[in-house]
């Protein structure tokens, strides 16, 4: 009888103790060399009581709720050079995390201020790795003097300074910070901002396209402009703090939405700006996969081409890892082609599908990439290696262009691409305002091929720029800057053509054959306002080109030409 009561008492005691034991979280915090780290604050959140590692690096947190998942923070004391860390774990008993390794860290510091030199209190400092993953950086706000300091492990990082909510300031991002010692960024200036507002809606129904993401870019430099909130609300509305200047906006509907993404070019920001409704076309989802030798190909770039050759903006258009699949929203009722460009160095060429008209959700099945042979070399011009020269390969019999990747020269004039076996007419297009004349040559590819063309010099060179890609109304004038440089001695007689070139190659003449005599010195004519001819309604909203073309004095030979993009709405 005594033994029975004792057994029951022991069972009751264990039952009372077991919840506490089963809800504990233990572990040890160590360095990469397994040296214990004392004084690290361990916080599981969700109402639990934080603890601190002891002299041997051990910690215990209790009680925790069975079945719950906790994001456990490991935070070094302020100024201690270890990188903070978060470990996610589920409590399904007495959990021991084992050794939690913290990496040595280095301080990233700076002072956030306005363009007027005033410090900014309350900025949030975000650090991202090269894949765009945000790092855990506690105590990452600026103080009353605008100063900040975060500790990050060695590596290459992007740092973003985000101003306080509601302030009319533009976040600042500093990229590719190589960190293997303390780095002081000095003064980080956040430009003043103006609110650009609007709403993203369906073109036909005006229904809000909720969840659309908006990315802003400096139209002149291409630099990303980061905004605190880059997603429209339930009503499709957005409010973007943008700096003075010209911005391009990319509108990306949510994954699985059938609206076709678009780019709004040349938004002139000189003060608060209301864009009104931005309408997106409702299309259909086009899917498929890309293979090579029957193997799915990840990371291929998918472009959607309209009948006139213009390209639709398609975000998230890389084929998926493992499966090689893709899904993009495309317009319905018009023939489209799909261009697949593989990752460079895979040994395959790209491909363009036959035209197909989409009326609803469509799966194209597997698109096979052809095998290619490596074609590489160096393009030389009269001034040495040619930078940014493009090589385009056309089948010598059909004159159909072959899709290749990597066929553009780097700063040393080098390129490497992959081309299927065959005979080709290769067009070598020198960069705008280059000293080298574009050319074409015949090339046969039957194996690894070295191809290093040498381009002859020009008699003159020209360039044409505007302010990014401006958006104009019908009948407006386009401001351009024209660069001219005669390379011949004495005065060189030329004829100057100004024209608009549509995506399908149609040219609309504005100024044909203006005679000029150019001296042998480079010069630029700025702010020339060129009247734009009436653009066909089918080409409205598309990127078209203003072109300056220089011909010989008798008009028989094109000496050079340059182009700059714009849009007519």
Secondary structure, 3 states (H helix, E strand, C coil): CHHHHHHHHHHHHHHHHHHHHHCCEEEEEECCCCCECCCCEEECCCCCCCEECCCCCEEEECCCCCCCEEEEEEECCCCCCECCEEEEEECCCCEEEEEEECCEEEEEEEEEEECCCCECCCCEEEEECCCCCECCCCCCECCCCCEEEEEEECEEEEEEEECCCCCCECCEEEEEEEECCCEEEEEEEECECEEEEEEEEECCCCCECCCCEEEEEECCCCCEECCCCCECCCCCEEEEEECCEEEEEEEECCCCCCECCEEEEEEEECCCEEEEEEEECECEEEEEEEEECCEECCCCEEEEECCCCCEECCCCCECCCCCCEEEEEECCCCEEEEEEECCCCCCECCEECCCEECCCCEEEEEEECCECEEEEEECEECCEECCCCEEEEEECCCCCEECCCCCECCCCCEEEEEECCEEEEEEEECCCCCCECCEEEEEEECCCEECCCECCECCEEEEEECCCCEEECCCCEEEEEEEEEECCCCCEEEEEEEEEECCCCCEEEEEEEEEEEECCCEEEEEEEEEECCCCCHHHCCCEEEEEEEEEECCCCCEEEEEEEEEEEC
